[in-house]
Amino acid sequence: MAVHDHTVTEAHGRRRRRGTLDECSASESDSAPRSTVQEARASAEREYILRALEEANWNVSGAARALGMERTNLHKRIRALGISREK
């Protein structure tokens, strides 16, 4: 986000000085649930990949084709998300 005049327009249209936005964000996040957007995204991605792997009988090439991604990238995501096949 580029801020040249040190003000930010929030989603609902109010404008705030840059410093007050940071202070407000910090106080709002103190009362927010501990689940972050990154955690939610990783959880959704993990479930999506697991479903594709199960449908492909854990054939990574087949799952990658179904997901529309390269097999090597799927291997990287599997490692990064800590996905493993339960035996």
N, C-alpha and C positions, 0 to 999 in steps of 0.2 A: 504494500500500500504506500503510495507516494503522498507525503504530507509536506507541502511547501509553505503554507501559511500558518502552520502549527495548530490548525484546527482540523477536526475530523467530523464528518457527518455520519451519524449512527444510522442503523437500519430504519428506525422509525422517524428519521428526519431531523432530530435535534442536533445542534452543533455544540461541540465542547472544545475547550482548550486542550491541547495535547496532554499536559500534566494532569488535568483532572480526569481524563479518560483512563490513564494508567492507574490512578488512585481508585477510581470507581471499579475498574476491572478487578483489581486486587481484592477489594472488599466484597464484591459480588461473588468471586470465586471461593471465598472463605466459607460461604454458606451453601455452595453448590455441591452436588454429589461428587464423590472422588473419582468416578469413572470419567476419563477424558475422552475427547473426540478420537484421539489416536487409539485408545484402548477399544472403543466401540468399533472403529473401522477395522482394527486387527481381528476382533472377534467375528465380525461379519465376513471378512475375507477368509478367515480360517474355516468357518462353516461352509462357505461357498466352495472352497477348494476341496474340503473333505467330501462334500456331496458329489463333486465331479469325480474324485478319485474312487469313491465307492461305486458310482455308476459305471466306471471304467474298470471295475475289479482291480483297482490299484495299479493299473497300467498308466504310467505317467505320460507316455506319448499320447495315448488316447484321451486322457483327461486334459492335456494341454490343447489338443485339437478342439475338444468340446468347449474349452474356455477361450479359445481364440488367442492363445499365446504360445511363445516358443517353449519347447520342452526344458531348455536350460534355465529359462526364467522361472518356470514353474518349480524346478528343483531348488532354485534360490529362495523362492517364497516359502516352500515347504520347510526348508531349514530355518529361515528367519522367523517363521511363525511357530516353530517347534512341533510340527505335525509329524506323527509317526503312526505306523500301522500297528494296531493292537493285535496280538497273536493269541 
